């Protein structure tokens, strides 16, 4: 589900905001980084949850902790 959330975020938000090439460069993919997307000084952490769930699991504080501006994005999937 995590990969689906990241792909939806790319398609629905980052492609329009940064263009496809830059959006894809910002994606960490399978690299072992703490943030799913980083573009200049902005980061995004994407979580996907099943419908009916009301919380997400954060694996480590580093996923949300940063001196830079960032956002947690949550997709609810069926």
N, C-alpha and C positions, 0 to 999 in steps of 0.2 A: 504493500500500500504506500510505503514511503516514496518509492520511485514514481508511482502514478501521481502523487501529490506534487512532486518536483516537476514532472513533465507538464502538468496542468498549470503550475505557476509560471513556467517558461512561456507556454502558449498564451495564457490569458493575461499576463501582466508584463513580464520582462521583454518579450519580443517587441511589444508596442513601445515600451519605455526606452529601451536601449538599442533596439535593432537586433536582428537574429544573431549576427556574428558576435557582437559584444555580449549579448545575453548568454550565449553558449560558452564564451570565454570565462564568464563569471561563475559558472557552475563548477563545483568541485567534483561532481560525479562520484566515482568510487574511491577517490583519494581520501585518506584518513585525516580530514580537517574537521574542525569543530563547527563550521558554518557551511550550509548547503550552497550559498551563493555569496560572493563578495565582488562588489563593483566600486572601484576607487575606495572611498572611506565608508561605504554603506554595506551592511551585510543583511542577509535574510536567512532565517532558519525555517524550513517548511516541515510541517507535521501533517499526517493524514490519519484520521480516525474513522471508525465505522459509524454509520448513522445510529443514533440513540446513545452514543457515548458523550460524556460531557467533560472529559479531561484528556490531556495528552501526557505522554511520558517524556520527561527530559532526562537524557542519559547522563549528562554531567553539567555542572554550572558553566563550563566553558562554552556550551552551546548558546547561551544567552548573555554571557558576560563579555563586555568589550568596552574599550574607551571610545570606540566609534559608534555612530548612530546605527541602529538596526531594528529589525522587525521580526516577530514571530508570526508566521502565516499558518493558519489551520484550515485544512480542507476536510469536510465531512463527506465520506463516500459511502455509497450503498453497495 
